[in-house]
Amino acid sequence: MRKLSIFLLCMSLILTPTITTQATNRNLPTKTKATKEAVLEDAVIDLLQPQMFLAIDDHFGDRTGIALDCQKVVDIRKLEHPGSWNFEVQLQGIAYKGAHDYLDVFTVTVKKDSTTGDKWVMQNYKVRKFKPLDKTECRDPA
C-alpha cells in the first residue's frame, strides 16, 4: 500500500506541470486579429515552411539550433491563367540561433506548377545579414 501511495504521488508530481502547461498554452494572447487574411497567411507559412528550411540547410550546411522568426508572405501570385492552380510565393523570415540571436534575413521563392510535378518546390532564395538597426515588425500568428 505504501509503494502504491508513493507511486501515485510521484505520478501526480510528474504530470501536473504537463497538464498546467497545456492549459496555459491553449489560449495565448496575440496582437494579430484572426481575420481571414491573417489565418490564410498563417496557413501558407505553415505549408511552405519546409521549403524555407531547405534554403537554411543550403546556406548554413546544417540547420541544428537554427529557427525562423518574423515569417511573412511577401508576395503571392497565380501563374498562367486565372483558373489555374499554379502559384509562386515569396516568403521572408529571419533565421536565428539561441535566444533570438538574429543571423540572416531569408527571402525564399517557392513555386508550384506542372514543371514541379504539382509540388511546392523552392526555386531560389536571397540572404542578407540582419542588421540590429533594421526595423523589424513581426506579426504574431493569428
N, C-alpha and C positions, 0 to 999 in steps of 0.2 A: 504494500500500500504506500509506503514511504517513497519507493522508487517511482511509482506512478505519479505521485504528487510532485516530485522533483521534475519528472519528465514534462508534465503539463505546465509547470511554472516556466521551465526553460523554453518550451514551445511558444508560450504566450509572450515571453520577452523577445523572442526572435521574430515573431510575426507582427507584433504591434507596430514597429517602425515601418514595415512594408505596407500595412493597411493604412496607416495615417498618411504616408507619403502619397499613396494612390489617391486618397480622398483629397489631399491638398492640391495635387496637380490636376484634378478633374476640371476645375473651372478657373483657370488662371486669368487674371485681368489682362486685357490687351487694349492698346490705344487704337488699333485698327478696327473699324466697324465691319461687321460681317456682311458687306454688300455683295451683290452677285459678282461684280468685277473683282473684288478682293479675294473672294473664295475661288474664282476661276484662276486668278494669278497664282494662288497657293497651289492649286491642282496642277497647273503647268510646271511650276517649280518642282513639285514633288515627283511628277512624271519624268522630268528631264534631268533631275539631279545626278543620276548615274553617268550621263554624258559629260556633265560638268566635272565630275571626279576623274573621268578619263583625261581631261585636259590637265588636271592637277598631277595625275600619275605621269603623264608625258613630260610635264615641265620640271617637276621635282625628282622624278625617278622612283619615288616612294611616297605613299600617302600617310604613312604612320604618324599619328599625332597631329595631322592637319585636318582642319574642318573649314566650313564655309559660313560666312555671316553676311548680313545685309544683301541677301539674294533678291533679285528683282528681274522682271521681264522688261527688257529694254525695248524690244520690237517683236511683233508677230505679224506675219503676213501670209496670205494664201498665195500659192504658186499656180500658174496656169490660169484656168478659168474659175469663175465664182462658185461653181458647183463641185469643185474638186475637193479631195481630202488630202491635198498636198500642202505642206506648210514649211516655212522657215522661221525659226525663232532665235532671237538673240537674247541671251541671259547674261546677267552680271552678278558677281559675288566677290567678297573679299576673303582670301584664304588667310587663316590664322593658325597659330600654334599656341599651346598652353592656355593661359588665362587671357585670351583675346589679344595676343601679340600679333598684330596685323602684319602680313608679309607682302602680298601682292594683290592687285585687283585683276580679276579674270573676266574677260568678255568672251563668251563662247557662242558660236553659231551652230545650231542643230537643225537638221533638215529631215523631212520625211516625204518621199515621193517614190515613183516607180523605179528610179535608178538606185534607191537604197533598199529595194525589196520591201517597200512599205514599212520599214522600221525606222525608228528615230536614230540618226547617226550624227555624230559630231563632225562637222565639216572643217572648222578651223577655230582657233582661239587666239586672243591677243592678251598679253600680260604687261602690266606696268607696275612699277614699285608703288606701294602705298606710301603716301607722304602724310606724316602726322598733321600737317596743316590742312589737308583735304577736308572739306566739309562733307561728312557722310551722314545722310539721313536714312536710317534703317527703319523700315516699317516692320511692325510685328505681324506675325501671321494672324489672319482673321479668326 
